[in-house]
Amino acid sequence: MVDGIDKPVKDLWRLFRIMAEFTEGFQELASVGPAVSIFGSARLSPKHKYYKLAVTTARKLAQAGFAIITGGGGGTMEAANRGAAEAGGRSIGLNIELPQEQIPNEFQNLSLHFRYFFVRKVMFLKYAHGFIVFPGGYGTMDEFFESVVLIQTLKQANFPVILMVSEYWDGLIRWMKAKMLEECDFISPEDLNVYTVADDPDDAVKIIVDFKEKQGPSGLAMPRGMKKGQDFEPPDPAQFTA
């Protein structure tokens, strides 16, 4: 009986925490300017070639005027924050509370902390002018596939997705083409065009710079009513089927 009474109260406080995280994230990130979200394994050491490649890529992006957003941890995240900071750019970490505590890397000059994964995911998307996905594990795959699903189906995300290091992604791409497309017909041929594979940091930077100059607004389109002062309006279903 007591548990039954307490649960709505706990759910209400949970809702308040979720709203607070969204509010803080929107307020902090709205002023950072064009940004690129970078993903990849947290298990890389600074000596690893992928770590060094991430440092270089982030540095070049920062020099081109982009803020760099990462998950705030080690490995690729640290490398990207490091490259941005060394170039004098905005180096943003979206840190997450985990049972095995994530230690924020020292190269963030804007650090946000999240309790909920789904709120953090929105922040990666909302202000992105590009996603760069370095080699990584389950979390990296999750970010990659979530981004291409939003571009492919809901048409709410609008930015280039770049898979860095072709040798790492080659097997997955061949499997997607052979199994998902040709054998099972689970995707369409054009669905293989929602991402680009690159090896050179300069190529990745050029893709994102060209997109920004040609496309204008990018990131995640939020339904009306999510910003202060707006009345809520449900999204038009037609935008999802156009």
MOPE-V272743 format. One record per backbone hydrogen bond with DSSP energy under -0.5 kcal/mol. CO is the residue of the C=O (numbers start at 1). NH is the residue of the N-H. Records with the same first field share a line. If there is no record, write none. Layout:
CO=NH / NH
This chain:
1=5
2=6
3=7
4=8
5=9
6=10
7=11
8=12
9=13
10=14
11=15
12=16
13=17
14=18
15=19
16=20
17=21
18=22
19=23
20=24
21=25
22=26
23=27
24=28
25=29
26=30
29=32
34=67
35=129
36=69
37=132
39=134
41=44 / 76
45=48
48=52
49=53
50=54
51=55
52=56
53=57
54=58
55=59
56=60
57=61
58=62
59=63
60=64
61=66
62=65
67=36
68=92
69=38
70=94
72=105
74=77
75=79
76=80
77=81
78=82
79=83
80=84
81=85
82=86
83=87
84=89
85=88
89=91
90=68 / 92
91=109 / 110
92=70
93=95 / 112
95=114
96=98
99=101
102=104
105=108
110=93 / 112
112=95
114=97
116=120
117=121
118=122
119=123
120=124
121=125
122=126
123=127
125=128
126=220
127=35
129=160
130=37
131=133 / 162
132=39 / 134
133=164
135=41
137=141
138=142
139=143
140=144
141=145
142=146
143=147
144=148
145=149
146=150
147=151
148=152
149=153 / 154
150=155 / 156 / 157
156=221
158=219
160=131 / 162
161=163 / 196
162=133 / 164
163=198
165=168 / 169
166=170
169=173
170=174
171=175
172=176
173=177
174=178
175=179 / 180
176=181
177=182
178=183
179=184
180=186 / 187
181=185
188=191
189=192
190=193
191=194
196=163
198=165
200=203 / 204
201=205
202=206
203=207
204=208
205=209
206=210
207=211
208=212
209=213
210=214
211=215
212=216
219=158 / 221
220=222
223=226
224=233
227=230
236=239
237=240
238=241 / 242
